[in-house]
């Protein structure tokens, strides 16, 4: 359905729109049975904004924000600190593609 099957978020984000916006390029019109699914996807996408700033990585395992192997080990062996937020991602009303995208982002 997508014009570029392996496209990234950046490929579908149009920086030229006033505050940026989704510019979806699709290969065909939708079947009647697909309209509800597409509507749900567009509602979900409307709530997401892409930051124009470069991505960065922060280490939250230590008090000073610096990565240390000893602190990483503590995080890994302490189950309470390394719990995957599944209740925030695996929500039944969210389309599978959005769930997978959110899971990959965590």
C-alpha positions in Angstrom: 0.0 0.0 0.0 2.9 2.4 0.8 4.8 3.8 -2.2 8.1 3.1 -0.4 7.9 -0.2 1.4 11.1 0.4 3.5 10.5 4.1 4.1 11.5 5.7 7.4 9.5 8.2 9.5 11.8 10.9 8.0 10.7 9.9 4.5 7.0 10.6 5.3 7.5 13.7 7.4 7.2 16.9 5.5 9.3 19.7 7.0 7.8 22.3 4.6 4.4 22.2 6.2 3.9 25.0 8.8 4.9 22.9 11.9 5.8 19.8 10.0 3.3 17.1 9.1 2.8 13.7 7.6 3.0 13.3 3.9 1.8 9.8 3.1 2.4 8.5 -0.4 0.2 5.5 -1.2 0.0 3.3 -4.3 -3.7 2.8 -4.5 -7.1 3.9 -3.3 -8.5 2.0 -0.2 -11.1 -0.7 -0.3 -14.2 -0.1 1.7 -13.2 -2.6 4.4 -9.8 -0.7 4.8 -11.3 2.7 5.5 -11.8 2.2 9.2 -8.2 0.9 9.6 -6.8 3.8 7.7 -8.8 6.3 9.7 -7.5 4.8 12.9 -4.0 5.0 11.7 -4.4 8.7 10.7 -5.9 9.5 14.1 -2.8 7.9 15.7 -0.4 9.7 13.4 -2.1 13.1 14.1 -0.9 12.9 17.7 2.7 12.4 16.9 5.2 15.2 16.0 8.7 14.6 14.8 11.5 16.6 16.5 13.8 18.3 14.1 16.6 18.0 16.7 19.2 15.2 16.3 18.5 12.1 18.4 20.6 11.6 21.5 21.1 8.9 24.1 21.0 9.4 27.9 22.1 7.0 30.5 19.6 7.0 33.5 21.2 4.2 35.4 23.6 6.3 37.4 23.3 9.3 39.7 25.7 11.4 37.6 24.4 10.5 34.2 27.6 8.9 33.1 27.7 5.3 31.9 29.5 2.8 34.1 29.6 -1.0 33.6 29.0 -1.6 37.3 25.8 0.5 37.2 24.7 -1.2 34.0 25.1 -4.6 35.7 23.0 -3.5 38.6 20.2 -2.4 36.3 20.3 -5.7 34.5 20.1 -7.8 37.7 17.5 -5.7 39.4 14.2 -6.7 37.6 12.3 -3.6 38.9 14.5 -1.2 37.0 14.6 -3.1 33.7 10.9 -3.8 33.2 9.6 -3.2 29.7 6.6 -0.8 29.7 4.3 -3.3 27.9 1.1 -1.9 29.4 2.0 1.5 27.6 2.8 -0.1 24.3 0.7 -3.2 23.8 -2.8 -1.6 23.8 -5.4 -3.4 21.8 -7.0 -0.3 20.2 -3.7 0.8 18.6 -2.9 -0.5 15.1 -0.1 -3.2 15.0 2.2 -1.0 12.9 2.1 1.8 15.5 2.6 -0.7 18.4 5.7 -2.1 16.6 7.0 1.4 15.9 6.6 2.4 19.6 8.2 -0.9 20.7 11.2 -0.3 18.4 11.6 3.2 19.8 11.9 2.0 23.4 
